[in-house]
């Protein structure tokens, strides 16, 4: 490797030029300092990597703990085409194309949930991501309760991922809900650390 070659060259130069002075230091001393600097840099890089591994393991542990309490299962998906008709009586104005989604959030735990953050990811049969929806909700979910949640969002006909989400049936997609933060009525919280940076 390059590192081993550098070590070999350094050792050879140290042996041949051990007494030669460069700015008041022998070549051997300069090479020893460079070798120590490289070793310190490698040690620092290894420590940072180990820290990242530990942070990711901690994050995964908390995400699993939250998943043992809170689940989200898509129940239905629909499409509402563009409508420019004014409806002053019911207070709704014109809208563009919409995608509707109904989920069941379930509290499998023994404590009341007061809020949560997470992401629902839809993927194809091979696990390739199609679309994701982020949630930051302040809903009370009693222990053992299953609560329907209705979501409506604007459909962008020029977005390929949204086209795929619209055109596929739920049965043709996989879904995975990953909650990263949750709070309970007793004041306790679980928050998975952000390891993206």
C-alpha positions as CSV (number, residue, x, y, z in Angstrom):
1,X,0.0,0.0,0.0
2,X,1.0,3.7,-0.3
3,X,1.3,3.9,3.5
4,X,3.6,0.9,3.7
5,X,5.8,2.3,0.8
6,X,6.0,5.7,2.7
7,X,7.1,3.8,5.8
8,X,9.8,2.0,3.8
9,X,11.1,5.2,2.2
10,X,11.0,6.9,5.6
11,X,13.0,4.1,7.2
12,X,15.6,4.1,4.3
13,X,16.0,7.8,4.5
14,X,16.3,7.7,8.3
15,X,19.1,5.2,7.9
16,X,21.0,6.9,5.2
17,X,20.5,10.5,6.3
18,X,20.2,10.2,10.0
19,X,22.8,12.9,10.8
20,X,21.9,15.4,8.1
21,X,20.4,18.6,9.5
22,X,17.3,20.4,8.1
23,X,16.4,23.7,9.9
24,X,18.2,22.5,13.0
25,X,16.5,19.0,13.0
26,X,18.0,15.8,11.7
27,X,16.1,14.2,8.7
28,X,15.4,11.2,11.0
29,X,13.6,13.6,13.5
30,X,11.6,15.2,10.7
31,X,10.6,11.8,9.4
32,X,9.7,10.6,12.9
33,X,7.4,13.7,13.3
34,X,5.7,13.1,10.0
35,X,5.2,9.4,10.9
36,X,3.7,10.4,14.3
37,X,1.5,13.0,12.6
38,X,0.1,10.4,10.1
39,X,-0.4,7.9,13.0
40,X,-2.3,10.6,15.0
41,X,-4.4,11.5,12.0
42,X,-5.3,7.8,11.5
43,X,-6.1,7.4,15.2
44,X,-8.4,10.5,15.1
45,X,-10.2,9.1,12.0
46,X,-10.6,5.7,13.6
47,X,-12.1,7.4,16.8
48,X,-14.5,9.5,14.7
49,X,-15.6,6.4,12.8
50,X,-16.1,4.5,16.1
51,X,-18.1,7.5,17.5
52,X,-20.3,7.4,14.3
53,X,-20.9,3.6,14.7
54,X,-21.9,4.0,18.3
55,X,-24.2,6.9,17.6
56,X,-25.9,4.9,14.8
57,X,-26.2,1.9,17.1
58,X,-27.8,4.1,19.7
59,X,-30.2,5.7,17.1
60,X,-31.2,2.2,15.8
61,X,-31.9,1.1,19.4
62,X,-34.2,4.0,20.1
63,X,-36.0,3.7,16.8
64,X,-36.6,0.0,17.6
65,X,-37.9,0.9,21.0
66,X,-40.3,3.5,19.6
67,X,-41.4,0.9,16.9
68,X,-42.4,-1.5,19.7
69,X,-44.8,1.2,20.9
70,X,-46.1,3.0,17.8
71,X,-47.0,1.6,14.3
72,X,-48.5,3.2,11.2
73,X,-50.3,1.1,8.6
74,X,-51.6,2.6,5.3
75,X,-55.3,1.6,4.9
76,X,-56.3,3.4,1.7
77,X,-55.0,5.7,-1.0
78,X,-57.0,7.8,-3.4
79,X,-56.9,10.5,-6.0
80,X,-59.1,13.6,-6.3
81,X,-58.8,15.3,-9.7
82,X,-58.5,19.0,-10.1
83,X,-61.6,21.0,-9.4
84,X,-62.1,24.7,-10.2
85,X,-65.7,24.9,-9.2
86,X,-66.3,27.5,-6.5
87,X,-68.4,26.3,-3.5
88,X,-69.1,29.3,-1.4
89,X,-71.7,27.5,0.7
90,X,-69.2,25.0,2.2
91,X,-66.3,27.4,2.3
92,X,-64.1,25.4,-0.1
93,X,-62.5,27.0,-3.1
94,X,-60.9,25.5,-6.2
95,X,-58.0,23.0,-5.8
96,X,-55.6,21.1,-7.9
97,X,-55.1,17.4,-8.1
98,X,-54.9,15.8,-4.6
99,X,-53.7,12.5,-3.3
100,X,-55.5,11.2,-0.2
101,X,-54.1,8.7,2.2
102,X,-55.6,7.0,5.3
103,X,-53.4,5.4,7.9
104,X,-54.0,3.6,11.2
105,X,-51.7,4.8,14.0
106,X,-51.6,2.2,16.8
107,X,-50.3,2.7,20.3
108,X,-49.1,-0.8,21.3
109,X,-47.7,0.5,24.6
110,X,-49.1,1.0,28.1
111,X,-48.6,4.8,28.2
112,X,-50.6,7.6,26.5
113,X,-48.8,9.1,23.5
114,X,-49.1,12.8,23.1
115,X,-46.8,13.6,20.1
116,X,-44.5,11.9,17.6
117,X,-42.3,12.5,14.6
118,X,-41.5,10.0,11.9
119,X,-41.5,9.2,8.2
120,X,-43.6,6.8,6.2
121,X,-41.7,5.4,3.2
122,X,-43.3,3.7,0.2
123,X,-41.1,1.4,-1.9
124,X,-41.5,-1.0,-4.8
125,X,-41.1,-4.8,-4.6
126,X,-37.3,-4.5,-4.7
127,X,-37.1,-2.0,-1.9
128,X,-36.5,1.1,-4.1
129,X,-37.9,4.2,-2.6
130,X,-41.0,5.6,-4.3
131,X,-42.1,8.3,-2.0
132,X,-41.9,9.4,1.7
133,X,-44.2,11.4,3.9
134,X,-43.0,13.1,7.1
135,X,-45.1,13.4,10.2
136,X,-44.8,15.8,13.1
137,X,-48.0,15.2,15.0
138,X,-49.5,16.2,18.4
139,X,-52.2,13.6,18.7
140,X,-53.2,11.8,21.9
141,X,-53.2,8.0,21.4
142,X,-54.5,6.1,24.4
143,X,-52.7,2.9,25.4
144,X,-53.8,0.1,23.1
145,X,-55.7,2.5,20.8
146,X,-55.8,2.5,17.0
147,X,-56.6,5.9,15.5
148,X,-57.3,6.6,11.8
149,X,-55.4,9.5,10.3
150,X,-56.5,11.1,7.1
151,X,-53.9,13.0,5.0
152,X,-54.4,15.0,1.8
153,X,-51.5,16.5,-0.2
154,X,-51.2,18.3,-3.5
155,X,-50.2,16.1,-6.4
156,X,-47.5,17.3,-8.7
157,X,-48.1,15.7,-12.1
158,X,-44.6,16.5,-13.2
159,X,-42.9,14.6,-10.3
160,X,-42.1,11.0,-11.3
161,X,-42.2,9.7,-7.7
162,X,-45.6,11.2,-7.1
163,X,-46.8,9.8,-10.5
164,X,-45.7,6.3,-9.3
165,X,-47.3,6.8,-5.9
166,X,-50.6,7.8,-7.6
167,X,-50.6,5.0,-10.1
168,X,-49.7,2.1,-7.8
169,X,-52.2,0.3,-5.6
170,X,-51.2,-0.1,-1.9
171,X,-51.0,-3.8,-2.6
172,X,-48.2,-3.1,-5.2
173,X,-46.0,-1.2,-2.7
174,X,-44.3,-1.9,0.6
175,X,-44.5,0.7,3.4
176,X,-42.2,1.3,6.3
177,X,-42.9,3.7,9.2
178,X,-39.9,4.9,11.2
179,X,-40.7,7.1,14.2
180,X,-37.7,9.0,15.5
181,X,-39.3,10.9,18.4
182,X,-42.2,10.3,20.8
183,X,-43.5,11.9,23.9
184,X,-45.9,10.5,26.5
185,X,-48.5,11.9,28.8
186,X,-46.3,11.1,31.8
187,X,-43.7,13.6,30.5
188,X,-41.2,11.0,29.3
189,X,-39.8,11.2,25.8
190,X,-37.7,9.1,23.4
191,X,-35.7,10.9,20.7
192,X,-33.3,9.1,18.3
193,X,-30.1,11.2,17.6
194,X,-29.7,12.6,14.1
195,X,-26.7,10.8,12.5
196,X,-27.0,12.3,9.0
197,X,-24.1,14.7,9.4
